[in-house]
Amino acid sequence: MDIQQKTNKTQDIQMTMMIDPDGGWQFGFPKPKPTGDDVDMRQWLIDNGYPEQLIEYWEQSSLGYVPCRMYVNDEHVDNQ
């Protein structure tokens, strides 16, 4: 690829918020966070394979909620 080709190539960065609940790797997490303000995260976790028993365990713990790691995954998308 020469310099001319490199300068004509444009890239966008697609940013996706990812959610990774405690032990989520065992159930296919991290997964992209759903969009919208009215999403029931508890139900979303269950619908996406996170066991309801674990959710209940965390809700009844002294923490009171499911600990989740959240981060932005940025991907470079080529536009040509």
C-alpha positions in Angstrom: 0.0 0.0 0.0 1.5 3.3 -1.0 1.2 6.7 0.7 -1.6 7.8 -1.7 -3.8 4.9 -0.7 -3.1 5.5 3.0 -4.2 9.1 2.9 -7.4 8.4 0.9 -8.4 5.8 3.5 -10.7 7.1 6.3 -11.6 5.4 9.5 -14.3 5.9 12.1 -14.1 4.7 15.6 -17.2 2.8 16.8 -17.5 2.9 20.6 -19.6 0.3 22.4 -20.2 0.2 26.1 -19.6 -3.4 27.3 -21.0 -5.0 30.5 -19.3 -7.8 32.3 -21.0 -9.1 35.5 -19.1 -11.0 38.1 -18.1 -14.4 36.7 -19.8 -13.4 33.4 -17.1 -15.1 31.3 -18.8 -18.4 32.2 -22.0 -17.2 30.6 -20.8 -15.5 27.4 -20.1 -12.0 28.8 -18.9 -9.3 28.3 -21.7 -8.2 26.0 -22.7 -4.8 24.5 -24.9 -2.8 26.8 -28.4 -2.4 25.5 -29.4 1.1 24.4 -32.2 3.1 25.9 -33.0 4.4 29.4 -35.9 2.1 30.1 -34.0 -1.2 30.0 -34.5 -3.5 33.0 -30.8 -4.5 33.5 -31.8 -7.4 35.8 -34.0 -8.9 33.2 -31.5 -8.2 30.4 -28.8 -10.1 32.4 -31.2 -13.1 32.7 -32.3 -12.9 29.1 -28.6 -13.0 28.1 -27.7 -16.1 30.1 -26.6 -14.8 33.5 -28.2 -17.1 36.1 -31.0 -15.6 38.2 -29.6 -17.5 41.2 -26.4 -15.4 41.0 -28.4 -12.2 40.7 -30.4 -13.1 43.7 -27.2 -14.0 45.6 -25.7 -10.6 44.9 -28.9 -8.7 45.6 -29.1 -10.4 49.0 -25.4 -9.8 49.8 -24.2 -6.8 51.8 -23.4 -5.2 48.4 -27.0 -5.3 47.4 -26.5 -5.4 43.6 -24.7 -7.4 40.9 -21.2 -6.1 40.5 -20.5 -5.4 36.8 -17.4 -4.1 35.1 -18.3 -1.6 32.4 -15.9 -0.3 29.8 -15.8 1.2 26.3 -14.7 -1.1 23.5 -13.5 1.0 20.6 -13.2 -0.5 17.1 -11.7 1.1 14.1 -14.1 0.8 11.1 -12.8 1.4 7.6 -14.9 3.6 5.4 -14.2 3.4 1.7 
